[in-house]
Amino acid sequence: MKLPHIGMGTFGSDQFTPEQVSNAVYGAIKCGYRLFDCAAVYGNEDKIGQVFKRAFDDGLVKREDLIITSKVWNDMHGSGDVLISCAKSLKDLQLDYIDLYFVHWPFPNYHAPGCDGDSRNPDSRPFCPEEFMQVWRQMERLQDAGLVKNIGMSNMTVKKLESVLPHCRIRPVALEMELHPAFQQPELFNYCKKEGITPIGFCPIGSPTRPERDKTPEDISATQMPEIVEIAKARGVHPAIICLKWAVTRGQIPIPFSVYENEYESNLQLTTDPLTDDEMAIIAAADKNCRLIKGQVFLWEGADSWKDIWDEA
Ligand SMILES: NC(=O)c1ccc[n+]([C@@H]2O[C@H](COP(=O)([O-])OP(=O)(O)OC[C@H]3O[C@@H](n4cnc5c(N)ncnc54)[C@H](OP(=O)(O)O)[C@@H]3O)[C@@H](O)[C@H]2O)c1
């Protein structure tokens, strides 16, 4: 599977309607995007599926030229459920196959759509490698059956990857992980590169429109970091473009979201030429280790803080 240097996210963050997102997907196909990051839990795959069909029918693009991802949500980890979830995404997206199918989170903990940051599910439990492998076995069978071309993981840590990779019959080709200049995750990023797993960076602009439940007063905005602002000024572009250039130059695939044509068009077109070594060194030194998607709504009883989710406690 050949991945483009950048893709488009499709999570409306409880703020943008499925129609707004799917219209943006159509516009993005027209302007040249070839990778779309979808997920069952984003609640818009049916609308996006209509747009894919329209794009194929209009001859705008061929199916084989698009890379379409989707993800199994946390409430579909049970025996047989992964297949059901994949079948639903295939039907909604109006596809015969998904190019890259992810396990969205590595545990069966889920929250109700639109919940607030304090909400907890009493059935939540910590990551368990054996439980995860039961999900992964189902993912492998989806690939065997040709329903998905490749499989991937998301929201993992080095510790979690080390506990499951030796048991994978089919290894993940990609890991979706939070990556932006304020949260560079060098250890996990380097581990993926060493293991031949492609890092796909979510929230690449620092997710200014993320849901309220994912915002805390300590959060640092990547586009307001002085180093990013200064490089953006010198190059005469928006700081968002520098965040994306940083991602592409570093060797991860950013999947920025936007429903605005001027934004998604510039995100694709202004990010092909790399940053210089000096600019990359300045940004590397500016890392704030500031995770935005902390996942606190997935915490289980007895956990101390969201850091437990990321093996940092
Ligand atoms: N695997 C996972 O668990 C996971 C988790 C989170 C996200 N994701 C994926 O990653 C994708 C991207 O993450 P995200 O949507 O949270 O964050 P993001 O891409 O970092 O931020 C999106 C926001 O950035 C702003 N923006 C985009 N392009 C811009 C530009 N050129 N200039 C100025 N502002 C710009 C827009 O806000 P304004 O409206 O303010 O302009 C947009 O709503 C998601 O859509 C989803 O597909 C995956």
The ligand as a Gaussian input file, in Angstrom:
#p B3LYP/6-31G(d) Opt

LIG

0 1
 N       -7.258000       7.520000      16.043000
 C       -7.780000       8.366000      16.892000
 O       -8.054000       8.046000      18.058000
 C       -8.001000       9.789000      16.460000
 C       -8.178000      10.772000      17.448000
 C       -8.384000      12.093000      17.019000
 C       -8.427000      12.390000      15.665000
 N       -8.262000      11.406000      14.735000
 C       -8.294000      11.710000      13.276000
 O       -7.408000      12.798000      13.027000
 C       -8.096000      13.823000      12.317000
 C       -7.487000      15.181000      12.606000
 O       -7.546000      15.490000      13.989000
 P       -8.417000      16.699000      14.533000
 O       -9.529000      16.936000      13.594000
 O       -8.751000      16.430000      15.948000
 O       -7.397000      17.900000      14.604000
 P       -6.568000      18.833000      13.597000
 O       -6.587000      18.298000      12.215000
 O       -5.264000      19.048000      14.261000
 O       -7.369000      20.207000      13.708000
 C       -8.508000      20.456000      12.927000
 C       -8.836000      21.942000      12.987000
 O       -7.699000      22.704000      12.594000
 C       -8.109000      23.884000      11.927000
 N       -7.423000      23.949000      10.625000
 C       -7.318000      22.992000       9.675000
 N       -6.608000      23.437000       8.625000
 C       -6.269000      24.718000       8.902000
 C       -5.534000      25.708000       8.206000
 N       -4.994000      25.483000       7.010000
 N       -5.393000      26.930000       8.801000
 C       -5.930000      27.170000      10.010000
 N       -6.631000      26.275000      10.723000
 C       -6.789000      25.060000      10.169000
 C       -9.615000      23.800000      11.758000
 O      -10.190000      24.598000      12.783000
 P      -10.988000      25.939000      12.463000
 O      -12.387000      25.500000      12.126000
 O      -10.881000      26.689000      13.740000
 O      -10.310000      26.607000      11.291000
 C       -9.946000      22.335000      12.035000
 O      -11.223000      22.146000      12.589000
 C       -9.552000      13.649000      12.769000
 O      -10.478000      14.320000      11.913000
 C       -9.680000      12.141000      12.756000
 O       -9.870000      11.664000      11.430000
 C       -8.037000      10.105000      15.117000

